[in-house]
Amino acid sequence: MIVFGAVVMMASGGAIVGSKALIGQVTGNIETDNLVGGAGKTDAEGGKSLDGPIDLLLLGVDTRVGKDVTDTRADTIIILHIPASHDQAYLISIPRDTEVQVPAFPKSRYPGGTAKATEAFFHGVQNGGGLAGGAQLMAQTIRNLTGISFDGAAIINFYGFRDVIDALGTVRMCVDQEVKSHHMMYVDGKPEWNAIAKKMSGKKEPIVYKPGCREMKGWEALDYSRQRYGLKNGDYDRQRHQQQLIKAMAKKAVDSGMTNPLKIKALVKAAGKAFILDTGGASVADFLFTMRGVAANDLVLLRTNNGTFSSNSAGKEVLNPVSVDMFQAVKKDTLGQFVLDNPTILANEK
C-alpha cells in the first residue's frame, strides 16, 4: 500500500485532488473485506481515524489455483507500524512457530486453544470461515499476544506478489548465504515447482541462490524469500529476507521514475490480484493518501528475538523480553525512541 500510494502521488505531480482521484481509479479492482474483526482499534485507541499512528497486519498465504482453502496457513506474519508523524514505517515479523493462545472463534467453530501462530489462520478458515475468517482469528490472536490493535490488514497471495514484481520488471536482492531451493528446480533450464518437475522429463538441476547482489525476476525473488531450510537462523533469516523484498519492491517502484498513469494502473491492477485489503472503513484512496509521506528508504526493518530461536522451558518458541517491550512501544507509538535505545532489534538489510 505504501509503494503504490507513493508511486501514484509522484505520477500525479503531488496535486491533492488529482492524486486522490487517480488513486481511486487505479485501486478500484482491489478486493476488500473485514479482516481484523474484533481486533480493530477502539475509539479510545483512535478508532477509524487515520490522524494518529497506523498499525496494519500483513499476512502472506500460499493460495494456489485448485488448492483447498481449508488447508491454508499464514506463513508470513508482519506488523506494519506507521507513527503518528506518517513519515516512516516499521516492519516487524512475528515468527510463524511462536506459541500463542488462540481465542475461541464461533465463525469457524474453533473452541480455542494453544497453537503455533501460523495455525491461527488455519483454524479461522475452517467450516466456512474462509480467508476473512482466517485473518480475523489471526488478528485477534496477535492482538492478544502483543497488545496491538489494528487499523487494517491485508492477505497477500504469494503468487500474485510474484506478478507485481514482474510488473516492476525485477527487484534487486542481496543474498547473504548460499541456500538451495526446497520448492523449485530447473528442468531444461526453466524453473518448475518440484511436484511438477518430478513428472517431467528433461535435464533437472537444483536452484541454488549464491551470495551477492543482483536483479531477480518475480519467481526467483519470491522463491528466495520463502526459503528457511538450510539457513543459519531458519525462519528468522526468512523473515528478514521477506522484509528486504518488500523494501526492494518499494525502492524499485519509486526509483524507476514511474510517471505514466497507464503503467501505474497496470502495476496496481497486478497488485489488486495479489491481496485482499481491509482499510478499517476508510476508502482505499484516503488510506493510501494518508501514507504518501512514507518513501522506500523510510522503511525500517526490525527483528524479534534478536534474530534467532527463543524458547521457553518446554522448548516452545516464545517472544523474549526485549521483543515484548518492542511491541509495547508500538502500542504506545514510541517505537522510534525504542529503536534508538535498543539498536540490536534492527535487522541487517544485506
C-alpha positions as CSV (number, residue, x, y, z in Angstrom):
1,M,0.0,0.0,0.0
2,I,2.9,2.3,0.8
3,V,4.5,1.5,-2.5
4,F,1.6,2.2,-4.8
5,G,0.4,5.2,-2.8
6,A,3.8,6.8,-3.3
7,V,4.0,5.9,-7.0
8,V,0.6,7.4,-7.6
9,M,1.5,10.6,-5.7
10,M,4.6,11.0,-7.9
11,A,2.6,10.4,-11.1
12,S,0.0,13.0,-10.2
13,G,2.6,15.7,-9.5
14,G,1.5,15.9,-5.9
15,A,-1.8,17.7,-6.5
16,I,-4.1,16.7,-3.7
17,V,-7.3,16.5,-5.6
18,G,-5.7,14.9,-8.7
19,S,-3.8,12.4,-6.5
20,K,-6.9,11.1,-4.8
21,A,-8.8,10.9,-8.0
22,L,-6.1,8.8,-9.6
23,I,-5.7,6.6,-6.6
24,G,-9.4,5.9,-6.7
25,Q,-9.2,5.0,-10.4
26,V,-6.3,2.6,-10.1
27,T,-7.3,0.9,-6.9
28,G,-10.9,0.2,-7.9
29,N,-10.2,-3.5,-8.5
30,I,-8.7,-4.3,-5.1
31,E,-10.8,-6.7,-3.2
32,T,-11.8,-5.5,0.3
33,D,-13.2,-7.4,3.3
34,N,-13.4,-7.3,7.1
35,L,-10.1,-8.9,8.0
36,V,-9.5,-7.6,11.6
37,G,-12.9,-8.4,13.1
38,G,-12.8,-7.7,16.8
39,A,-9.1,-6.8,16.8
40,G,-9.8,-3.3,15.3
41,K,-8.8,-0.2,17.3
42,T,-11.4,1.0,19.8
43,D,-12.5,4.6,20.0
44,A,-10.0,5.1,22.8
45,E,-7.2,3.9,20.6
46,G,-8.2,6.2,17.8
47,G,-11.0,4.2,16.2
48,K,-11.3,4.7,12.4
49,S,-9.3,7.9,12.4
50,L,-6.1,8.0,10.3
51,D,-4.7,11.0,12.0
52,G,-2.7,9.1,14.6
53,P,-0.4,6.0,14.4
54,I,-1.4,3.3,11.9
55,D,-0.9,-0.4,12.6
56,L,-1.5,-2.9,9.8
57,L,-1.4,-6.7,9.9
58,L,0.1,-8.3,6.7
59,L,-0.4,-12.0,6.2
60,G,1.3,-14.0,3.4
61,V,-0.6,-17.1,2.4
62,D,0.0,-19.9,-0.1
63,T,-3.3,-20.0,-2.1
64,R,-2.8,-21.7,-5.4
65,V,-5.5,-22.3,-8.0
66,G,-7.3,-25.5,-7.1
67,K,-5.9,-25.6,-3.6
68,D,-8.5,-26.2,-0.8
69,V,-8.7,-23.0,1.2
70,T,-9.2,-25.0,4.4
71,D,-5.6,-26.1,4.1
72,T,-4.3,-22.6,4.2
73,R,-1.9,-21.2,6.9
74,A,-0.3,-17.8,7.2
75,D,3.4,-18.5,6.7
76,T,4.3,-14.8,6.8
77,I,3.1,-12.6,9.6
78,I,4.2,-8.9,9.6
79,I,3.1,-5.9,11.6
80,L,3.5,-2.6,9.7
81,H,3.7,0.3,12.1
82,I,3.5,3.9,10.9
83,P,3.9,6.5,13.7
84,A,1.6,9.5,14.0
85,S,4.1,11.6,12.1
86,H,3.3,9.5,9.0
87,D,6.9,9.9,7.7
88,Q,8.3,6.5,8.4
89,A,7.2,2.8,8.6
90,Y,8.5,-0.2,10.5
91,L,8.2,-3.8,9.5
92,I,8.2,-6.4,12.3
93,S,7.9,-10.1,11.6
94,I,6.4,-12.5,14.0
95,P,7.9,-16.0,14.0
96,R,5.4,-18.4,12.4
97,D,6.1,-21.0,15.1
98,T,5.5,-18.7,18.1
99,E,3.4,-20.4,20.7
100,V,0.1,-18.5,21.0
101,Q,-3.2,-18.7,22.8
102,V,-5.8,-18.7,20.0
103,P,-9.2,-17.5,21.2
104,A,-12.5,-19.3,20.5
105,F,-13.9,-18.4,17.1
106,P,-17.6,-19.2,16.6
107,K,-17.4,-18.3,12.9
108,S,-15.3,-21.4,12.2
109,R,-16.5,-23.4,15.2
110,Y,-13.0,-23.3,16.7
111,P,-13.1,-23.8,20.6
112,G,-9.8,-22.0,21.3
113,G,-6.5,-23.5,22.4
114,T,-2.7,-23.4,22.2
115,A,-1.2,-23.4,18.8
116,K,1.6,-22.0,16.6
117,A,1.0,-18.5,15.2
118,T,0.8,-19.8,11.7
119,E,-2.0,-22.2,12.7
120,A,-4.3,-19.5,14.0
121,F,-5.2,-18.6,10.4
122,F,-5.8,-22.3,9.6
123,H,-8.3,-22.6,12.5
124,G,-10.1,-19.5,11.3
125,V,-10.7,-20.7,7.7
126,Q,-12.4,-24.0,8.7
127,N,-16.1,-24.7,8.4
128,G,-16.9,-21.8,6.1
129,G,-14.8,-19.2,7.9
130,G,-12.9,-18.5,4.6
131,L,-9.8,-16.3,4.2
132,A,-11.5,-13.5,6.0
133,G,-12.2,-15.8,9.0
134,G,-8.6,-16.8,9.0
135,A,-7.4,-13.2,9.1
136,Q,-9.9,-12.2,11.8
137,L,-8.8,-15.1,14.1
138,M,-5.1,-14.3,13.4
139,A,-5.7,-10.6,14.1
140,Q,-7.3,-11.4,17.5
141,T,-4.5,-13.9,18.3
142,I,-1.8,-11.4,17.5
143,R,-3.6,-8.6,19.5
144,N,-3.7,-10.9,22.5
145,L,0.0,-11.7,22.0
146,T,1.3,-8.2,21.5
147,G,-1.4,-5.9,22.8
148,I,-1.6,-4.2,19.4
149,S,-5.0,-3.4,17.8
150,F,-5.2,-2.8,14.1
151,D,-6.3,-0.1,11.7
152,G,-6.5,-2.6,8.9
153,A,-4.9,-5.7,7.3
154,A,-4.0,-7.4,4.1
155,I,-3.9,-11.0,3.0
156,I,-1.2,-11.3,0.4
157,N,-1.2,-14.1,-2.1
158,F,2.4,-15.2,-2.8
159,Y,1.7,-15.8,-6.5
160,G,0.0,-12.5,-7.0
161,F,3.0,-11.0,-5.3
162,R,5.2,-12.5,-8.0
163,D,3.1,-10.9,-10.7
164,V,3.6,-7.5,-9.0
165,I,7.4,-7.9,-9.1
166,D,7.1,-8.9,-12.8
167,A,5.1,-5.7,-13.4
168,L,8.0,-3.8,-11.9
169,G,10.4,-5.8,-14.1
170,T,12.9,-7.1,-11.5
171,V,13.9,-6.2,-7.9
172,R,17.5,-6.0,-6.5
173,M,18.1,-8.6,-3.8
174,C,21.2,-9.3,-1.9
175,V,21.8,-13.0,-1.0
176,D,23.7,-13.2,2.3
177,Q,24.2,-17.0,2.5
178,E,24.0,-19.8,0.0
179,V,20.7,-21.7,0.0
180,K,19.2,-24.4,-2.2
181,S,15.5,-24.0,-3.1
182,H,13.3,-26.5,-1.4
183,H,10.3,-25.6,-3.6
184,M,11.6,-25.4,-7.2
185,M,14.2,-26.9,-9.6
186,Y,15.3,-26.3,-13.2
187,V,14.0,-28.6,-15.9
188,D,16.0,-28.0,-19.1
189,G,16.9,-24.6,-17.7
190,K,13.4,-23.5,-16.8
191,P,12.2,-23.1,-13.2
192,E,9.4,-25.5,-12.2
193,W,7.7,-26.5,-9.0
194,N,9.1,-29.7,-7.6
195,A,5.8,-31.5,-7.7
196,I,5.5,-30.7,-11.4
197,A,9.2,-31.2,-12.2
198,K,9.1,-34.8,-10.9
199,K,6.5,-35.7,-13.6
200,M,8.6,-34.1,-16.4
201,S,11.4,-35.5,-18.5
202,G,14.5,-33.5,-19.2
203,K,17.7,-32.3,-17.5
204,K,16.9,-31.5,-13.9
205,E,19.2,-29.2,-11.8
206,P,18.8,-27.7,-8.3
207,I,18.1,-23.9,-8.0
208,V,20.8,-22.5,-5.7
209,Y,21.0,-18.9,-4.5
210,K,24.6,-17.8,-4.1
211,P,25.8,-14.8,-2.1
212,G,25.9,-11.5,-3.8
213,C,23.5,-8.7,-5.0
214,R,21.7,-9.0,-8.3
215,E,18.4,-8.2,-10.1
216,M,15.8,-11.0,-9.6
217,K,12.7,-11.8,-11.6
218,G,9.4,-12.3,-9.8
219,W,9.6,-16.1,-9.4
220,E,13.1,-16.1,-8.1
221,A,12.7,-13.2,-5.7
222,L,9.7,-14.8,-4.3
223,D,11.2,-18.3,-4.1
224,Y,14.4,-17.0,-2.4
225,S,12.4,-15.0,0.1
226,R,10.4,-18.1,1.1
227,Q,13.4,-20.4,1.9
228,R,14.0,-21.3,5.5
229,Y,15.6,-24.7,5.5
230,G,19.4,-24.6,5.2
231,L,19.6,-21.1,6.5
232,K,21.7,-20.4,9.6
233,N,18.8,-19.0,11.6
234,G,16.0,-20.8,9.8
235,D,12.7,-18.9,9.8
236,Y,14.3,-15.8,11.3
237,D,16.5,-15.4,8.2
238,R,13.5,-16.0,6.0
239,Q,11.6,-13.2,7.9
240,R,14.5,-10.8,7.2
241,H,14.6,-11.8,3.5
242,Q,10.9,-11.2,3.1
243,Q,11.2,-7.7,4.7
244,Q,14.1,-7.0,2.4
245,L,11.9,-8.0,-0.6
246,I,9.1,-5.6,0.5
247,K,11.6,-2.8,0.8
248,A,13.2,-3.7,-2.6
249,M,9.8,-3.5,-4.3
250,A,9.1,-0.1,-2.7
251,K,12.5,1.1,-3.8
252,K,12.1,-0.2,-7.3
253,A,8.7,1.4,-7.8
254,V,10.0,4.8,-6.7
255,D,13.5,4.7,-8.2
256,S,12.1,3.6,-11.6
257,G,10.7,7.1,-12.0
258,M,7.3,5.7,-13.0
259,T,5.2,8.6,-14.1
260,N,3.0,7.1,-16.8
261,P,-0.6,6.7,-15.4
262,L,-1.2,3.7,-17.7
263,K,1.8,1.8,-16.4
264,I,0.9,2.7,-12.8
265,K,-2.6,1.4,-13.4
266,A,-1.2,-1.9,-14.8
267,L,1.0,-2.2,-11.8
268,V,-1.8,-1.7,-9.3
269,K,-4.0,-4.0,-11.3
270,A,-1.5,-6.7,-10.7
271,A,-1.5,-5.7,-7.0
272,G,-5.2,-6.0,-6.9
273,K,-4.9,-9.7,-7.7
274,A,-2.3,-10.1,-5.1
275,F,-4.2,-9.2,-2.0
276,I,-7.4,-8.7,-0.1
277,L,-7.4,-5.5,1.9
278,D,-9.1,-4.1,5.0
279,T,-8.8,-0.4,5.5
280,G,-10.9,-0.2,8.6
281,G,-13.8,1.6,7.0
282,A,-11.7,4.3,5.3
283,S,-11.7,4.5,1.5
284,V,-8.6,2.9,-0.2
285,A,-7.8,6.3,-1.7
286,D,-7.9,8.1,1.7
287,F,-5.9,5.3,3.3
288,L,-3.1,5.4,0.7
289,F,-3.1,9.2,0.6
290,T,-2.6,9.3,4.3
291,M,0.7,7.4,3.9
292,R,2.0,9.4,1.0
293,G,4.9,10.8,3.0
294,V,6.5,7.3,3.5
295,A,9.2,6.6,1.0
296,A,11.1,3.4,0.3
297,N,14.1,4.5,2.3
298,D,11.8,5.2,5.3
299,L,11.0,1.5,5.7
300,V,12.8,0.3,8.8
301,L,13.3,-3.5,9.2
302,L,13.1,-4.8,12.8
303,R,13.6,-8.3,14.2
304,T,12.2,-10.2,17.1
305,N,14.2,-12.4,19.5
306,N,17.5,-10.9,18.3
307,G,17.0,-12.8,15.0
308,T,17.3,-16.3,16.4
309,F,15.2,-19.0,18.1
310,S,13.9,-18.2,21.6
311,S,12.3,-20.9,23.7
312,N,10.5,-21.4,27.0
313,S,11.1,-24.2,29.5
314,A,9.0,-26.5,27.4
315,G,11.1,-25.9,24.3
316,K,8.3,-23.9,22.6
317,E,9.1,-20.7,20.6
318,V,8.2,-17.5,22.5
319,L,8.9,-13.8,22.4
320,N,11.8,-12.7,24.5
321,P,11.5,-9.8,26.9
322,V,13.0,-7.2,24.5
323,S,10.5,-8.3,21.8
324,V,7.6,-8.0,24.3
325,D,8.8,-4.4,25.2
326,M,9.2,-3.6,21.4
327,F,5.5,-4.4,20.8
328,Q,4.5,-2.3,23.8
329,A,6.5,0.6,22.2
330,V,4.4,0.0,19.0
331,K,1.2,0.3,21.0
332,K,2.4,3.5,22.7
333,D,3.8,4.9,19.5
334,T,7.3,5.3,21.0
335,L,9.0,2.8,18.7
336,G,11.4,5.3,17.2
337,Q,12.9,6.0,20.6
338,F,12.9,2.3,21.5
339,V,14.9,1.5,18.4
340,L,17.5,4.2,19.4
341,D,17.7,2.6,22.8
342,N,17.8,-0.9,21.5
343,P,19.7,-0.9,18.2
344,T,20.1,-4.7,18.2
345,I,16.5,-5.0,17.1
346,L,17.4,-3.5,13.7
347,A,17.6,-6.2,11.0
348,N,20.6,-6.5,8.8
349,E,19.5,-5.3,5.4
350,K,22.1,-7.4,3.4
